Every structure is written in C-alpha cells, then in structure tokens.
Amino acid sequence: MGFRQKNKFKGVQIVKKITKAVIPAAGLGTRFLPATKAMPKEMLPIIDIPTIQYIVEEAVQSGITDLLIITSRSKKAIEDHFDINVELECALTKSGKTQVISELRKISDMVNVQFIRQQEQKGLGHAVYHAKTFAAGEPFAVLLGDDVVHSEVPCLKQMIDVYEKHPGTILGVQTVSYDNISKYGALDCSKVEDRVYRVKDMVEKPKKEEAPSNIAVLGRYILEPEIFDALEKTKPGAGGEIQLTDAIKMLCESGKVYGYDFIGRRYDVGDKFGYLQAMVEYALRRDDLGDVFSEYLKEIISSL
C-alpha cells in the first residue's frame, strides 16, 4: 500500500506531499567522549553553528514544515537551541546587537518543531517508532544527525523529487570503497535509471568479501507509514536494539524500496576525522574565513 492516490474522474495519480521529518538525536555520543559527557553530540559546532542546525536547515530548504526531534533526558540543550532566549535577547538589545538577535530569531522561527524523549536507547528502529503519532499516516523523512551533506540542491530535496516519481521507501545512498563498506548497510540492488536503484535486500555492516555491493546507506530516508507495522514485527538484534534496517528489509518484498545516489559531499560528523573534514571544508567555503584560513593552512603545511 503506497500513497499514490488515483483520481477516479481523470485517472491522474497524485503523490502525497512530504512535509514532515524526524531527526533521531537520543544517542549517547560515545565516540566523542569526554566532550559529549555533558554536551549533546548534535550540539558540537561546525565553526559557529551546531551540527543539528545544518540538518534542520536542510529539511526546511527541502520543503519540510513540521519537524520531530527525538531526544533523551541529557539533550535539553537541543530544545533550548531552537527556543527563544529572552534574557540573551535583552542583553544583546542593550549592546545594540540587533542583527545578532535577528539571526537568533531565524533559528527559532525556521520550522514547527516538536520534541519527544526516547527513554531507553534501543536502536534507530526503536527511535523512529516514536514518530508514529507524529507521522499520522503520512510519508515522512528521517535525517540522521551524524550525517551532514553539503550540496547545491539539498540532499533531502533530491530524494523528495525521486519519491514523487517512484513512491515508496527511498534510501539516501552513495558508493564507498569496499574497504569501508563494513561501516554501513550495503544494498543488493538493480539499477532503475541514472542514480536510482531498486533494492532487493540490505546487509548491515558486511565484511567486504561478503558485501552484495559497495552502495552504502548514508543517513537519509523517506519512509511510508508501513514502516511502523514492520517495526512492530522486528525482533531486537545485538544488544537488544531494534534496527531500522531490519524493518526496511521486510518492505523490500513489495518491490517499492529504492536507493538514490544523492549528489553532494557527505560528512560523518560522528567520526572524529569526518568532523575535522567538515570543520576545515566549511571554513574554507565561508566568505568571512575562507581566504585567511586557506593562507593559514598553506603556512602550516609548508612549516611541517
């Protein structure tokens, strides 16, 4: 059952518009300890913007109007970031920094955002299941906070365009080296058209010699409401976690799961090296930092 609805008078098929997105942000951030002992990993800044704000901005630029962020009891700073800080605004007003106030207001006004707590961290599938009421029977997007994508056309917008042509589950994918495929879910798939694959199966973190392909799932999903039925049937795996991958594998039988090889530079900011790559490359792209930072890097490299 999909969300392609047929007009009985004109025979025109209408695809349900995607306006809702979910960002799971309840993880413990163990890869960045001790920095994340008291600070949510999603609030680690890339220059002066928290990582999660880049994710939210991608969603907004893709046409998302309603957002659910799934947090935990240690993630109150995320809620505060997207709220209005009256005391801070009063202090900035007294200092004459009205432009800064305007920038801060954009953060709180950019989207209708809700929060729900995942009381126990039982895997990505368990987190996504918390969005059942929020989705309210509609297709929705999932954006993982560890994956930041720099692209001319927002990654999620690219995927929504694919969904409108191929309604179903859409997985954001890219080709990685076989040496790195063990870090990701790998697709068993066949090509439908340029950059679009029909998914027959998925293998989570396979050894390179056992991987069905080097096409990896990278932190962006468009899901239909059927995912919740699949999640209810999904049994906990290693560590008692309910994996989203296992639920999506059930949906592959319908033939309506697709992989889209999105265009853009993807950063794994949950990894220390990936985080450093994002920090350096985003700095080099900025008008206020790019030139001076580039010269600094040249000086450092020449002096080593």
TAVEN-V755377 format. One record per residue. N is the residue number from 1. PHI is phi in whole degrees, -180 to 180 (* if undefined). OMEGA is omega in degrees with one decimal (NA if undefined). Layout:
BEGIN
n: (N;N)
phi: (PHI;PHI)
omega: (OMEGA;OMEGA)
END
This chain:
BEGIN
n: (1;2;3;4;5;6;7;8;9;10;11;12;13;14;15;16;17;18;19;20;21;22;23;24;25;26;27;28;29;30;31;32;33;34;35;36;37;38;39;40;41;42;43;44;45;46;47;48;49;50;51;52;53;54;55;56;57;58;59;60;61;62;63;64;65;66;67;68;69;70;71;72;73;74;75;76;77;78;79;80;81;82;83;84;85;86;87;88;89;90;91;92;93;94;95;96;97;98;99;100;101;102;103;104;105;106;107;108;109;110;111;112;113;114;115;116;117;118;119;120;121;122;123;124;125;126;127;128;129;130;131;132;133;134;135;136;137;138;139;140;141;142;143;144;145;146;147;148;149;150;151;152;153;154;155;156;157;158;159;160;161;162;163;164;165;166;167;168;169;170;171;172;173;174;175;176;177;178;179;180;181;182;183;184;185;186;187;188;189;190;191;192;193;194;195;196;197;198;199;200;201;202;203;204;205;206;207;208;209;210;211;212;213;214;215;216;217;218;219;220;221;222;223;224;225;226;227;228;229;230;231;232;233;234;235;236;237;238;239;240;241;242;243;244;245;246;247;248;249;250;251;252;253;254;255;256;257;258;259;260;261;262;263;264;265;266;267;268;269;270;271;272;273;274;275;276;277;278;279;280;281;282;283;284;285;286;287;288;289;290;291;292;293;294;295;296;297;298;299;300;301;302;303;304)
phi: (*;-114;-115;-89;-101;-104;-77;-70;-91;-109;69;-90;-93;-117;-94;-60;-73;-95;-125;-117;-143;-125;-120;-72;-142;-106;-65;-83;67;-66;-70;-117;-66;-88;-59;-97;-63;-118;-112;-59;-61;-70;-96;-61;-84;-100;65;-124;-124;-58;-52;-65;-67;-61;-67;-63;-63;-60;-63;-63;-67;-96;99;-75;-112;-131;-130;-116;-107;-94;-119;-137;-65;-95;-115;-61;-61;-67;-62;-63;-63;-96;-107;-86;-109;-63;-62;-65;-65;-64;-64;-69;-63;-64;-89;76;-95;-69;-65;-65;-60;-60;-66;-67;-64;-60;-65;-78;-101;-71;-162;-77;-119;-120;-130;-141;-94;-92;-68;-130;-85;-117;102;-64;-62;-63;-65;-63;-61;-63;-91;-59;-67;-61;-66;51;79;-112;-66;-151;-103;-127;-123;-81;-72;-82;-114;-107;-121;-98;-156;-65;-101;-50;-53;-64;-62;-58;-70;-63;-62;-68;-60;-65;-93;-129;-58;155;-79;-118;-107;-77;-133;-149;-81;-122;-71;-63;-68;-105;-64;-68;-87;-131;-84;-108;-91;-102;-150;-131;-77;-98;-161;-56;73;-121;-126;-92;-93;-95;-165;-137;-122;-82;47;-78;-65;-61;-77;-110;-72;-70;-166;-108;-93;-109;-80;-130;79;-135;-141;-119;-121;-99;-58;-58;-61;-71;-63;-66;-65;-64;-92;-79;-86;-59;-105;-59;72;74;-93;-98;-92;-63;-57;-63;-69;-65;-57;-63;-75;-61;-63;-77;76;-120;-114;-124;-110;-118;-81;-72;-95;156;-96;-101;-119;-89;-81;-84;-106;-61;-68;-62;-64;-65;-60;-63;-59;-67;-72;-68;-64;-67;-82;-81;-63;-85;-128;-53;-66;-67;-70;-62;-64;-61;-63;-62;-65;-63;-63;-69;-91;-81)
omega: (179.0;-179.7;171.9;-174.3;-176.0;175.8;-173.1;-179.7;-174.9;-179.8;-178.4;178.1;-177.6;-180.0;-179.5;-179.7;-179.6;-178.7;-176.7;177.8;-178.7;173.9;174.5;-176.3;-177.2;-176.0;-174.6;178.3;-174.8;-178.9;-178.5;174.2;7.6;-176.3;-175.5;176.3;-179.3;-179.1;176.0;-179.7;-179.8;179.2;174.7;-172.6;163.3;-167.8;-177.3;-179.8;178.8;-178.4;-175.4;179.0;175.4;-179.5;179.6;179.8;175.6;179.6;-179.3;180.0;178.7;177.6;178.2;179.7;-178.7;-172.9;174.2;176.2;-178.4;-174.6;173.3;-171.9;179.9;-172.8;-177.9;-179.6;178.0;178.5;-180.0;-177.7;-178.1;176.2;176.4;178.3;-174.5;-178.0;179.1;-179.1;177.6;179.4;179.3;177.5;178.8;-179.8;179.7;-177.1;-176.9;179.8;178.2;177.8;179.1;179.1;179.4;178.8;178.6;-179.6;-177.0;-175.7;-168.9;-175.7;171.8;-173.6;175.6;178.5;173.6;-178.3;169.1;-171.2;175.8;179.1;-177.6;175.3;-177.9;178.8;177.7;178.6;-178.3;179.9;177.7;-177.3;-174.2;179.9;178.9;-178.8;175.2;175.6;-178.5;172.1;-177.0;179.0;172.2;178.1;179.3;-175.1;179.2;-174.8;175.1;-178.0;174.2;-177.8;178.6;172.0;-178.0;-177.9;-178.6;177.5;176.6;-177.8;176.9;177.2;177.5;179.6;-179.0;178.0;-178.1;-178.8;-178.2;174.7;179.6;178.3;174.1;-175.5;168.5;176.9;176.0;176.9;177.6;177.3;-178.3;-174.0;-179.6;177.7;-168.4;167.5;-178.0;-177.1;162.6;-167.0;173.9;-175.4;177.2;178.3;-177.9;175.9;-178.5;-178.5;170.2;-173.3;177.1;-178.5;177.3;176.4;-176.2;174.9;-179.1;167.3;-173.2;-179.8;-179.9;-177.0;178.1;176.9;173.1;175.1;-169.4;175.4;-170.3;161.6;176.2;-178.6;162.2;-173.9;173.4;-174.3;177.6;-178.3;-177.8;174.6;179.8;179.6;177.9;-179.0;-175.5;179.5;177.7;177.9;-178.7;179.5;179.6;-176.6;175.8;-173.4;175.8;179.3;-178.8;178.5;179.6;178.1;177.7;-177.4;-180.0;-178.7;-179.8;-178.3;-176.7;173.4;-176.0;170.3;176.9;179.1;-172.1;-180.0;178.9;178.3;-176.0;179.4;172.2;-175.4;171.6;177.1;-174.3;179.5;177.4;178.0;178.6;176.8;179.4;-178.9;-177.3;-173.9;175.7;177.2;-179.0;179.9;-172.7;179.7;-175.4;-175.6;-169.4;-175.4;-177.0;179.7;177.3;178.5;177.9;-179.8;178.7;179.3;-179.7;-178.0;-178.4;-176.8;-177.9;NA)
END
